[in-house]
């Protein structure tokens, strides 16, 4: 079974996190939400989520993808955690899918995996990508090799569907899109 790891830090963006987890699970991906702390984690807007596992109980080798939701201060908490940075580097070096949305592509930049890559980030934060060698684009979702990035809360659904497509195939992603009625949206 295909497995994805979603990092969960205090201040996470709720729309992004729950959309990613929901869409990928609907697509049949085994998603593990790993908290930087083992207890309830509070999002940027007060939603609380209990992680499936603490980050110290997971290893990159067990997953096909690592995913960073955005949110403020969520992305800052991710970028300041050496465990997250090391797991991103390991996943990238193993050619696993590495993904981030909203402000979280800054975490990928800090991890050094965006060098020469097309990518996107929350509007106004493009210098965060450039400092890591990334090539900022304004598309909602940008795919470059094993890197997938997206812009913000409103792009969470197309981002999650793109992750599903990359992990389990276009046919499955399209079926999930139809079941959730995402296919009727015009983004």
Secondary structure, DSSP 8 states (H G I E B T S, - for coil): --EEEEEE-TT--HHHHHHHHHHHHHTT-EEEEEESSSSEEE-TTS-EEE-SEEGGG--GGG-SEEEE---TTHHHHHHT-HHHHHHHHHHHHTT-EEEEETTTHHHHHHHT--TT-EE--STT-HHHHHTTT-EE--SSEEEETTEEEE-SGGGHHHHHHHHHHHHH-HHHHHHHHHHTTGGG---
